[in-house]
Amino acid sequence: MRKGLLETVISGMNTRTSHAQVVNELGRAIIAGDYPVGATLPGDAELAARFKVSRTVLREAMKTLAAKGLVVPRARIGTRVTPSMQWNLFDSDILTWYFAVGVNEDFLLHLSEVRLAFEPHAAALAARHASEADISQMMRLAVAMGDPEHTAETLAVADLKFHLAVLEASRNPFLRTLGSLIEAGLVGVFKLSSPAADRGKISDVSTSHIRIVEEIDKRDEDGARRAMENVIRVGRERVVEALRSDD
C-alpha cells in the first residue's frame, strides 16, 4: 500500500518502482523550479539513460506527470512544464514534493484557508449524521491525543486519525476524498511546530478536539463548526509563529 503524505514525511520516501522513482525525481525538480515554467524537459534518450529505464517506463512516467498537471507534451517540441496554476494541489504526491523542497508562509496560509472552507462544514455534517459508534470512536481518538508520552510523530498521526474520522462521519463522499489536504496541514505542524514539544500543549490539543466531539454529540451543527474552526486557526497561528521566529 502506498504511504500517505504524513507517513512519507515522518519515515522518509518509499522504496519505489522505477516508474515511481522517475515520477518522484522529475516531479520534485519541477516543484523546486529546477525546470521552470515553460521549460522543456530533456529528451527521452537523455532521461532514459539518466534513470536507467526503458522508453516505455519513461513514457508512462510522463503520462503520470501530465495527469498531475505538471507537464504537457507537444509534438515536435517536447514535454513542457506547465504554469503552477495548472498543477493539481489536491494530489498527495505534489503536496509531498512541496514539503520536500520547502514551503513558505503563503503556502501554509492558503492551505489553512482551504481547510477552513471544508472541515468546519464536515464537522457540522457529522453533528447531523454521525452514529453513536462514530461519536464514540471520535471521542476515543480525541482523548488519545492527550497522552503525555506522545512524540511529534505519534501526535501527528493521532491528529490525522481524528480529522479523517470527522470527514468519515460527515457521510459526504466528496469531503472524504480531501484527506490529503488535512495531511498536508498536519505535516506543516509536524515539521515546524509540533505541540508535542510542550507537554502542557498536548493536553490543550486533546481538550480542543474533545470539544468538537462534544458539539457533534449534542447535534449542535454551529457549535461543531466553531470548535473545528478554532482547532484549525490555533494550529495555523502556531505554524506562522514558528516560521516567523526562524526569519
C-alpha positions as CSV (number, residue, x, y, z in Angstrom):
1,M,0.0,0.0,0.0
2,R,1.2,3.5,-0.9
3,K,2.3,5.6,2.1
4,G,0.3,8.7,2.9
5,L,1.8,12.1,2.9
6,L,2.3,12.3,6.6
7,E,3.8,8.8,6.9
8,T,6.2,9.6,4.0
9,V,7.4,12.8,5.7
10,I,7.8,11.0,9.0
11,S,9.6,7.9,7.8
12,G,11.2,9.0,4.5
13,M,10.4,8.3,0.9
14,N,9.0,5.0,-0.2
15,T,11.0,2.2,-1.8
16,R,9.8,2.9,-5.3
17,T,9.4,1.2,-8.6
18,S,11.5,2.6,-11.5
19,H,8.4,4.3,-12.8
20,A,7.7,5.9,-9.4
21,Q,11.3,6.9,-9.0
22,V,11.3,8.8,-12.3
23,V,8.0,10.5,-11.4
24,N,9.3,11.4,-8.0
25,E,12.6,12.9,-9.1
26,L,11.2,14.9,-12.0
27,G,8.1,16.0,-10.1
28,R,10.2,17.3,-7.2
29,A,12.6,19.0,-9.6
30,I,9.7,20.8,-11.3
31,I,8.2,21.9,-7.9
32,A,11.7,23.1,-6.9
33,G,12.0,25.2,-10.0
34,D,14.9,23.2,-11.5
35,Y,12.7,23.0,-14.6
36,P,10.9,26.4,-14.6
37,V,7.5,27.1,-16.1
38,G,7.7,26.8,-19.9
39,A,11.0,24.9,-19.8
40,T,11.2,21.7,-22.0
41,L,12.3,18.6,-20.2
42,P,15.3,16.7,-21.5
43,G,14.6,14.3,-24.4
44,D,13.6,10.6,-24.0
45,A,17.1,9.3,-24.8
46,E,18.8,11.6,-22.2
47,L,16.2,10.8,-19.4
48,A,16.2,7.1,-20.2
49,A,20.0,7.0,-19.8
50,R,19.9,9.1,-16.7
51,F,17.3,7.0,-14.9
52,K,18.5,3.7,-16.5
53,V,14.9,2.8,-17.5
54,S,13.3,1.8,-20.8
55,R,11.5,4.2,-23.1
56,T,8.2,2.5,-22.1
57,V,8.8,3.3,-18.4
58,L,9.7,6.8,-19.2
59,R,6.6,7.4,-21.4
60,E,4.4,6.1,-18.5
61,A,6.1,8.4,-16.1
62,M,5.5,11.4,-18.4
63,K,1.8,10.4,-18.6
64,T,1.6,10.4,-14.8
65,L,3.2,13.8,-14.6
66,A,0.8,15.1,-17.2
67,A,-2.2,13.7,-15.3
68,K,-1.0,15.7,-12.3
69,G,-1.0,18.9,-14.4
70,L,2.8,19.4,-14.2
71,V,3.7,18.9,-17.8
72,V,2.2,18.9,-21.3
73,P,3.6,17.0,-24.3
74,R,4.0,19.0,-27.5
75,A,4.6,17.3,-30.9
76,R,8.0,18.1,-32.3
77,I,8.7,20.4,-29.4
78,G,8.9,18.1,-26.4
79,T,7.4,17.9,-22.9
80,R,7.0,21.4,-21.3
81,V,6.4,22.4,-17.7
82,T,3.0,24.0,-17.2
83,P,2.2,27.1,-15.2
84,S,1.8,26.3,-11.5
85,M,-1.9,27.3,-11.6
86,Q,-2.5,24.1,-13.6
87,W,-0.8,21.8,-11.0
88,N,-3.2,19.6,-9.1
89,L,-2.6,20.7,-5.5
90,F,-5.1,18.1,-4.3
91,D,-2.6,15.4,-5.4
92,S,-0.7,13.9,-2.4
93,D,2.5,13.4,-4.5
94,I,2.6,17.1,-5.4
95,L,2.0,18.1,-1.8
96,T,4.8,15.7,-0.7
97,W,7.1,17.4,-3.2
98,Y,6.2,20.8,-1.9
99,F,7.1,19.9,1.6
100,A,10.3,18.1,0.4
101,V,11.6,21.3,-1.2
102,G,10.3,23.7,1.5
103,V,7.1,25.6,1.9
104,N,6.6,29.2,2.8
105,E,4.1,31.1,5.0
106,D,1.8,31.9,2.0
107,F,1.6,28.2,1.0
108,L,0.6,27.2,4.6
109,L,-1.9,30.1,4.9
110,H,-3.5,29.1,1.6
111,L,-3.7,25.5,2.8
112,S,-5.3,26.5,6.1
113,E,-7.9,28.7,4.2
114,V,-8.9,25.6,2.2
115,R,-9.2,23.5,5.4
116,L,-11.3,26.3,7.0
117,A,-13.6,26.1,3.9
118,F,-14.4,22.5,4.3
119,E,-13.5,21.0,7.6
120,P,-15.9,23.1,9.8
121,H,-18.7,22.1,7.4
122,A,-17.7,18.5,7.7
123,A,-17.9,18.8,11.5
124,A,-21.4,20.3,11.1
125,L,-22.5,17.5,8.9
126,A,-21.0,15.0,11.4
127,A,-23.3,16.6,14.0
128,R,-26.2,15.8,11.7
129,H,-25.2,12.3,10.5
130,A,-22.7,10.7,12.9
131,S,-23.8,7.4,14.5
132,E,-23.2,6.7,18.2
133,A,-20.4,4.4,17.1
134,D,-18.9,7.3,15.1
135,I,-19.1,9.6,18.1
136,S,-17.5,7.0,20.5
137,Q,-14.7,6.5,18.0
138,M,-14.0,10.2,17.6
139,M,-14.1,10.7,21.4
140,R,-11.6,7.8,21.8
141,L,-9.3,9.4,19.3
142,A,-9.6,12.9,20.8
143,V,-8.8,11.6,24.3
144,A,-5.9,9.6,23.0
145,M,-4.3,12.8,21.7
146,G,-3.8,13.8,25.3
147,D,-1.3,11.0,26.0
148,P,1.7,12.8,27.6
149,E,4.1,10.3,26.1
150,H,3.3,11.5,22.6
151,T,6.2,12.3,20.3
152,A,5.8,14.8,17.5
153,E,5.4,11.8,15.1
154,T,2.8,9.9,17.2
155,L,0.8,13.1,17.9
156,A,0.7,14.0,14.2
157,V,-0.7,10.5,13.4
158,A,-3.2,10.7,16.2
159,D,-4.3,14.1,15.0
160,L,-4.7,12.8,11.4
161,K,-6.8,9.9,12.5
162,F,-9.2,12.2,14.3
163,H,-9.7,14.6,11.4
164,L,-10.2,11.8,9.0
165,A,-12.8,10.3,11.3
166,V,-14.7,13.5,11.2
167,L,-14.7,13.5,7.4
168,E,-15.9,9.9,7.5
169,A,-18.7,10.8,9.9
170,S,-19.9,13.6,7.6
171,R,-21.2,10.9,5.3
172,N,-20.2,13.1,2.3
173,P,-18.1,11.1,-0.1
174,F,-16.6,14.2,-1.7
175,L,-15.4,15.5,1.7
176,R,-13.8,12.1,2.5
177,T,-11.6,12.5,-0.6
178,L,-10.0,15.7,0.8
179,G,-7.9,13.9,3.4
180,S,-4.6,14.7,1.6
181,L,-5.2,18.4,2.3
182,I,-5.6,17.7,6.0
183,E,-2.5,15.6,5.9
184,A,-0.6,18.5,4.3
185,G,-1.8,20.8,7.0
186,L,-0.7,18.4,9.8
187,V,2.7,17.9,8.1
188,G,3.2,21.6,8.3
189,V,2.5,21.5,12.1
190,F,4.6,18.3,12.5
191,K,7.7,19.8,10.7
192,L,7.5,23.3,12.0
193,S,5.9,23.5,15.4
194,S,4.5,20.3,17.0
195,P,2.6,20.7,20.2
196,A,4.4,17.6,21.4
197,A,7.4,19.9,22.1
198,D,5.5,21.3,25.1
199,R,3.8,18.8,27.4
200,G,1.2,21.3,28.5
201,K,0.1,21.9,24.9
202,I,-0.6,18.2,24.4
203,S,-3.4,18.5,26.9
204,D,-4.7,21.6,25.3
205,V,-4.8,19.9,21.9
206,S,-6.8,17.0,23.3
207,T,-9.2,19.3,25.0
208,S,-9.9,21.3,21.9
209,H,-10.6,18.2,19.9
210,I,-12.8,16.7,22.6
211,R,-14.8,20.0,22.3
212,I,-15.5,19.2,18.7
213,V,-16.9,15.7,19.6
214,E,-19.0,17.2,22.4
215,E,-20.7,19.6,20.0
216,I,-21.2,16.7,17.5
217,D,-22.7,14.6,20.3
218,K,-25.1,17.4,21.1
219,R,-26.1,17.6,17.4
220,D,-25.1,21.3,17.5
221,E,-24.0,22.0,14.0
222,D,-23.0,25.6,14.6
223,G,-21.1,24.6,17.7
224,A,-19.2,21.8,15.9
225,R,-18.4,24.2,13.1
226,R,-16.9,26.8,15.5
227,A,-15.0,24.2,17.5
228,M,-13.4,22.9,14.3
229,E,-12.6,26.4,13.1
230,N,-10.8,27.0,16.4
231,V,-8.6,24.0,16.1
232,I,-7.5,24.9,12.6
233,R,-6.9,28.5,13.5
234,V,-4.8,27.7,16.6
235,G,-2.7,25.3,14.5
236,R,-2.2,27.9,11.8
237,E,-1.1,30.5,14.3
238,R,1.4,28.1,15.8
239,V,2.9,27.3,12.4
240,V,3.0,31.0,11.4
241,E,4.7,31.9,14.6
242,A,7.3,29.2,14.1
243,L,8.0,30.4,10.6
244,R,8.4,34.0,11.6
245,S,10.7,33.1,14.5
246,D,13.0,31.4,12.1
247,D,13.3,34.5,9.9
